[in-house]
Amino acid sequence: MDAFTAGLLQRIRATQSDLIQARETGDDFLVEVEQAELEDLQRLAAEHGVPVSVC
């Protein structure tokens, strides 16, 4: 696994975790921010052929 792929997957995992935490605390604004970030990261992964799991 190259550095780009590893870094991207780490960012996706961190964003998934942040999204879960935002949902659990009821922070609707942060949920929207984290969801948008996750969608951007997933799009980037798809463009580069990096398989990811969705939370």
C-alpha positions as a LaTeX table, in Angstrom:
\begin{tabular}{lrrr}
\hline
Residue & $x$ (\AA) & $y$ (\AA) & $z$ (\AA) \\
\hline
Met1 & 0.00 & 0.00 & 0.00 \\
Asp2 & 1.43 & 3.36 & $-0.98$ \\
Ala3 & 1.46 & 6.47 & 1.21 \\
Phe4 & $-1.41$ & 8.12 & $-0.68$ \\
Thr5 & $-3.71$ & 5.11 & $-0.19$ \\
Ala6 & $-2.75$ & 4.67 & 3.46 \\
Gly7 & $-3.27$ & 8.36 & 4.18 \\
Leu8 & $-6.60$ & 8.45 & 2.39 \\
Leu9 & $-7.89$ & 5.39 & 4.23 \\
Gln10 & $-6.75$ & 6.86 & 7.55 \\
Arg11 & $-8.59$ & 10.11 & 6.81 \\
Ile12 & $-11.73$ & 8.17 & 5.88 \\
Arg13 & $-11.60$ & 6.16 & 9.12 \\
Ala14 & $-11.08$ & 9.32 & 11.18 \\
Thr15 & $-13.94$ & 11.10 & 9.42 \\
Gln16 & $-16.25$ & 8.10 & 9.91 \\
Ser17 & $-15.41$ & 8.14 & 13.61 \\
Asp18 & $-16.01$ & 11.89 & 13.84 \\
Leu19 & $-19.33$ & 11.48 & 12.03 \\
Ile20 & $-20.47$ & 8.81 & 14.46 \\
Gln21 & $-19.50$ & 10.99 & 17.41 \\
Ala22 & $-21.34$ & 14.00 & 15.95 \\
Arg23 & $-24.47$ & 11.87 & 15.47 \\
Glu24 & $-24.25$ & 10.53 & 19.03 \\
Thr25 & $-23.96$ & 14.03 & 20.49 \\
Gly26 & $-26.77$ & 15.39 & 18.33 \\
Asp27 & $-24.62$ & 18.07 & 16.68 \\
Asp28 & $-26.55$ & 18.47 & 13.43 \\
Phe29 & $-24.18$ & 21.04 & 11.94 \\
Leu30 & $-21.13$ & 18.87 & 12.59 \\
Val31 & $-22.96$ & 15.87 & 11.15 \\
Glu32 & $-23.45$ & 17.79 & 7.91 \\
Val33 & $-19.80$ & 18.90 & 7.84 \\
Glu34 & $-18.45$ & 15.40 & 8.52 \\
Gln35 & $-20.86$ & 13.80 & 6.04 \\
Ala36 & $-19.74$ & 16.19 & 3.30 \\
Glu37 & $-16.08$ & 15.50 & 4.12 \\
Leu38 & $-16.69$ & 11.75 & 4.03 \\
Glu39 & $-18.44$ & 12.00 & 0.67 \\
Asp40 & $-15.51$ & 14.01 & $-0.73$ \\
Leu41 & $-13.00$ & 11.46 & 0.55 \\
Gln42 & $-15.03$ & 8.56 & $-0.82$ \\
Arg43 & $-15.25$ & 10.29 & $-4.22$ \\
Leu44 & $-11.48$ & 10.82 & $-4.18$ \\
Ala45 & $-10.94$ & 7.16 & $-3.29$ \\
Ala46 & $-13.24$ & 6.03 & $-6.11$ \\
Glu47 & $-11.41$ & 8.24 & $-8.60$ \\
His48 & $-8.14$ & 6.54 & $-7.64$ \\
Gly49 & $-9.48$ & 2.99 & $-7.42$ \\
Val50 & $-9.14$ & 2.75 & $-3.63$ \\
Pro51 & $-11.83$ & 0.45 & $-2.17$ \\
Val52 & $-13.42$ & 1.72 & 1.04 \\
Ser53 & $-16.10$ & 0.49 & 3.40 \\
Val54 & $-19.04$ & 2.73 & 4.26 \\
Cys55 & $-20.06$ & 3.23 & 7.88 \\
\hline
\end{tabular}
